[in-house]
Amino acid sequence: MKRIGIFYGSTTGTTAEVAAEIAKKLGVADADVHDVASTAPHALGDYDVILAGTSTWGNGELQEDWYDFVDGLGALDLRGKTVAVFGCGDQTMSETFCNAVGELRERFARTGATMTGDFPATEYNFNHSRAADGALMCGLVLDQVNHPEYTDGRIDRWLKQVSEAIAG
């Protein structure tokens, strides 16, 4: 069985709550859910599957705790590991909606990891996002500010897709 680790950065607690919900739905133990503020990047090596979550701040930046972590990420070779990204944003910030999710995916892709977890962009209303590539978002994006009612269903659909990719 593949070992799953969830890594997140959260300022207000929203992304931490989403990470906990994902862990619950997957049956991932609390010990395998990591706040990047207090975790070293080498911890990624303990896992076959990595789910990484961030919120988007300011002008589309990563959540602040991710910066030191992704700097260390650059020295890692994650070939043979599967990574999917998720994050929170506010669709009213329509020029930078969930940009940080796109940046996080780019940073993990540079490590040689196999990336998975694209999600339909058509479910969202925004003008621009680094997380979007045509009709797809490069991971699960959630708007807990304006549309929390969609979160549970979106997580379920995303996890089904990620689980199928991991099994296949």
N, C-alpha and C positions, 0 to 999 in steps of 0.2 A: 504494500500500500504506500502511495506517495505521501510524504510528509508536507503539510501545508503550514506556511507561516504568513501571518498578516502583519504588515508594518504600516503605521499611519502617523501623520502629523496633524495635530488639532489644537487650535487656539481657544475656541469657545466651547469645545466639547462635541460639536455636531459630527465631525468626522470620526471621532472616537466612538460615538454612539453607533454610527453606521458600521464601523469596523467590528464592534461587539455584536451587532445584529447579523452580519455576514458570518462571523465565527459561530454564533449560535445555530444558524441555519446549516452550516457545514459540519457541525460537531467538533470544531477546533477548540482545543483546551485553552484556557486563559493564559497559560504559560507560553503559548505559541502566538499570542497577540502582543505586538511590540510597539510602544510609543517611540518614535525615532529620536525624541529628545533625550532619551536615556538608554539608547541602544547603539552599539557600534555596527558599522556596515558589515563586518566579517560575520555577524550573526546570520546573514542571508545564506551562508554556506551550509547551514544546518537543514535547509529545506529543499525539496524537489520543486515545489510550487510556491510562488511568492505572490501575494495579493498586496498591492501597495496603494494607500489612499492619502489624498491631500485635499485641502480646501484651496480656493483661489482668493488671493488678497490683493488689495491696492489696485494696481493697473494690470492685473493678470498674473501676479507672482505666486510662486510656491508658498505654502505655509512655512513660516520662518524656521521651524525646527528641521526642515528637510535640507536646508542649504549645506550644513556641515556633513550631513549624511550622504548627499549626492556627490559632494567633493570626494569622499572616501570611496564611493561607489565606482568612480572612474578608474580605480586601481584593481578592481575585481574582474575576474573572468567567470561569467555565469553561464557559459555554454553548458547545455544539458539540463538547464533549469527552465521552467515555464513561469512567465510573469504576466499578470493582468493588473491593470490599474483602475482605480475608481476615485471619485472625488465629488466634492460639493461646491456649488456656485450659485449665483443669483442671476436668473435670466434677464432681469432688468439691467444688468451690466452687459448689454447685448454685444458690445465690441470686444469683450474679454471673457465671455462666459466659459468658465472652467478651463481657461488657458493652462493653469498649473497641471491639470491632468495630462495635457499634451506634452508639456515639458518633462513631467515625470516619465512618461512613456519613452520619450526621446532619450533620456538619460539611461534608462534600463536597457533600451535597445542597443546602446553602444557597448554593453557588457557581453554581447553575444548570446544573451538569453533568447529563448523562443517567446515571442509576444503573442498574446491571445486576448480575447475579451472585447472585441469591437461591439458596438451597440448602435442601433438605428438613430441617426441624427434627426430624423423626421419627427420624432416625438417632442422636440424642443423648439422654442421660438427665440432665436438669437441672430445677430448679423454676422459675427465673426468669432471663431474660437480656434486656438492652436490644437484643440482636442478633436476638431472636425476634419475629416477628409472626405469630401463629397457627401454621400448619403450616410456615412458612418462616423460615429465618435470612436476614438481610439481606446475607449474604456467606458465603464459605467459612469455617467454623470447624473447628479441628483441636485434638485433645487428644493432644499428643505425650508427655504424662506417662503416661496410662493406656491409650491406644489408638493407638500409633504404627503398628500394623499396618494401620490403615484409611487412613492418610495418602495414600499413592500413588494408590489408587483414587479417593479423594475429589477429589484435585487433578485427576486426569484427567477425571472427570465434570464438575467445575466449569469447567475450561478449555474443554471441548467446548461447554458451554452459553454461556460468555462469548464464545467465538469465533463461535458462531452469531449471537449478539446483535450483535457488532461487524460481522459481514459483512452482516447484514440491515438 
